[in-house]
Amino acid sequence: MADTTSGTRRDRILVEKGEDGERLDRLLARRLGIPRSHAQSLLTQGAVQIEGKGPSPARRMKAGEEIEVVWGGPGIAPTPYPIPILYEDEDIVVVDKPRGLAVHPVGHRPGMTVVSILSARGPLAPGAPRRPGVVHRLDAATTGVLVLAKSPRALHGLGEQFRNRVVKKEYLAAVRGDVEAEAGTIEGRVGRDAAQPWRMRVAPHPT
């Protein structure tokens, strides 16, 4: 849940059952889609409150507690952190999306996204609700090149190219374990981690 008043933005985060006992700074980093260091900076600046008090980064959270985060207040950074711009013209903007940042809002969870950060610096092409300029996506945990449209013609043209698979995409992934061959194919089903439902993993029977 979020509200905006007098140039500030307030995000209210309700701690869920599966987050009971989690450190506050880790929970904030994950729920807001920001680096843990930035979550700790917000806590240091006094931008985070629980029941009207500034908590410690190491505080263990309890299910049902509500966290309030204020953006742009006195002495508080108005923007989360910059996204590297790789290319920009009147029609498109190309960014290097960092890990931990969602492309656009998902569900009712508050948090910064590529769309919210770029929209604050200039308009993106009107598109689907809460997804202006979006023609393709990367998972929040994935880093990489992301293209967004600034004009209606770019939104239409890029959208057609991605739908028709004209755009070539390459992904790099780290493989951990005893890998014998220098080349090969790894196949596996991807699903939500039952113990940590906000994470995705490869498993024989993912949920």
C-alpha positions in Angstrom: 0.0 0.0 0.0 1.3 3.5 -0.8 0.2 7.1 -0.6 1.8 10.4 -1.7 1.5 13.7 0.1 3.4 17.0 -0.1 6.2 15.6 -2.3 6.8 12.5 -0.3 5.8 8.9 -0.9 4.9 6.5 1.9 5.0 2.7 1.4 3.3 0.5 4.0 4.5 -3.1 4.1 2.7 -5.8 6.1 4.9 -8.6 7.3 3.6 -11.9 6.1 3.6 -15.2 7.9 6.5 -16.6 5.9 8.6 -13.6 6.8 8.3 -14.1 10.6 11.7 -13.9 12.2 13.4 -12.3 9.2 15.9 -9.4 9.7 14.3 -6.1 8.9 17.0 -4.9 6.5 16.8 -8.2 4.5 13.0 -8.0 4.4 13.1 -4.4 3.2 15.7 -5.1 0.5 13.6 -8.0 -0.9 10.2 -6.4 -0.7 11.2 -3.0 -2.0 13.5 -4.5 -4.7 16.6 -2.6 -3.6 20.1 -3.6 -2.5 20.5 -4.4 1.2 23.0 -1.6 1.6 20.3 0.9 0.4 17.8 -0.6 2.9 20.3 0.0 5.7 20.8 3.5 4.5 17.1 4.2 4.7 17.0 2.9 8.2 20.0 5.1 9.1 18.3 8.2 7.6 15.2 7.5 9.7 13.0 6.8 6.6 11.7 3.6 8.1 9.3 3.4 11.1 7.5 0.7 13.0 4.8 1.9 15.4 6.2 5.4 15.1 9.8 4.4 16.1 13.0 4.0 14.1 13.9 0.3 14.3 17.3 -1.3 14.1 18.4 -3.0 10.8 18.9 -6.2 12.8 15.4 -6.3 14.3 13.6 -9.6 13.8 10.2 -9.0 12.3 6.9 -10.6 13.4 4.1 -11.6 11.1 1.4 -8.9 11.2 3.6 -6.0 11.9 3.5 -3.0 9.6 6.5 -1.2 8.3 6.3 2.4 6.9 8.9 3.7 4.5 9.0 7.4 3.5 10.6 8.6 0.3 11.6 12.2 -0.2 11.1 13.5 3.3 13.5 15.9 5.0 17.0 14.5 4.8 15.8 11.4 3.0 17.0 10.5 -0.5 14.1 11.3 -3.0 15.1 8.5 -5.4 16.3 4.9 -4.6 19.4 4.7 -6.8 20.2 5.5 -10.5 19.8 2.9 -13.2 22.6 3.0 -15.7 21.4 4.4 -19.1 23.1 2.6 -22.0 21.3 4.5 -24.8 18.5 7.0 -25.1 16.7 9.0 -27.9 13.3 10.4 -28.4 11.7 7.0 -28.9 13.4 4.5 -26.6 15.6 4.3 -23.5 17.9 1.3 -22.9 19.0 0.5 -19.3 21.3 -1.9 -17.5 18.7 -3.4 -15.1 20.3 -4.2 -11.7 19.6 -7.4 -9.7 16.7 -7.2 -7.2 14.7 -4.6 -9.1 11.4 -5.5 -10.7 10.5 -4.1 -14.1 7.0 -3.0 -13.1 4.7 -3.3 -10.0 3.4 -6.8 -9.3 0.2 -7.4 -7.3 -0.4 -5.0 -4.4 3.1 -5.0 -3.0 4.8 -1.6 -2.8 8.3 -1.0 -4.0 10.4 0.7 -6.6 10.6 -0.6 -10.1 12.3 0.2 -13.3 9.1 1.9 -14.5 8.7 4.0 -11.4 12.3 5.2 -11.4 12.3 6.1 -15.2 8.9 7.7 -15.0 10.2 10.1 -12.4 12.8 11.4 -14.9 10.6 11.6 -17.9 7.4 10.2 -19.5 7.2 6.6 -21.0 4.8 5.6 -23.7 1.3 4.9 -22.4 0.7 1.1 -22.3 -0.9 -1.5 -20.1 -2.0 -0.2 -16.7 1.0 0.2 -14.4 3.4 -0.9 -17.3 4.1 2.3 -19.3 6.8 1.7 -21.9 7.2 -2.0 -21.2 7.7 -4.2 -24.3 9.6 -7.0 -22.6 10.7 -8.0 -19.1 13.5 -9.5 -17.0 12.9 -11.2 -13.7 13.7 -9.1 -10.6 16.7 -11.3 -9.8 18.1 -11.1 -13.4 20.5 -8.3 -14.5 20.6 -7.3 -18.1 19.7 -5.0 -20.9 16.1 -3.7 -20.9 14.5 -1.6 -23.6 11.5 0.7 -22.8 9.5 2.7 -25.2 9.1 6.5 -24.8 6.8 7.1 -27.8 3.6 5.3 -29.1 5.3 4.3 -32.3 8.2 2.7 -30.5 5.8 0.9 -28.1 4.0 -0.6 -31.2 7.1 -1.3 -33.2 9.1 -2.9 -30.4 6.1 -4.8 -29.2 5.7 -6.4 -32.6 9.4 -7.3 -32.8 9.3 -9.0 -29.4 6.0 -10.8 -30.1 7.3 -12.1 -33.4 10.7 -13.1 -31.8 12.6 -10.9 -34.2 14.8 -9.7 -31.3 17.7 -11.9 -30.4 18.2 -12.5 -26.7 21.1 -14.1 -24.9 21.3 -15.1 -21.3 24.3 -16.0 -19.1 23.8 -18.2 -16.1 26.2 -19.5 -13.4 26.3 -23.3 -12.9 27.4 -24.6 -9.5 28.5 -28.1 -8.8 30.6 -30.9 -10.4 30.3 -30.0 -14.1 32.2 -32.6 -16.1 31.6 -31.5 -19.7 32.7 -28.2 -21.2 29.4 -28.0 -23.2 26.0 -29.5 -23.0 22.4 -29.0 -22.1 20.9 -28.7 -18.6 17.1 -29.2 -18.4 15.0 -28.6 -15.3 11.6 -27.3 -14.3 11.5 -23.9 -12.6 9.0 -23.2 -9.9 8.5 -21.4 -6.6 10.6 -22.5 -3.6 8.1 -24.0 -1.1 10.2 -22.6 1.9 10.7 -19.2 0.4 7.8 -18.5 -2.0 9.2 -15.2 -3.3 12.2 -17.1 -4.8 12.3 -19.3 -7.9 14.3 -22.5 -8.1 15.0 -25.5 -10.3 13.5 -28.6 -8.7 12.1 -32.0 -9.7 8.6 -31.1 -8.6 8.4 -27.3 -8.2 5.3 -25.8 -6.7 
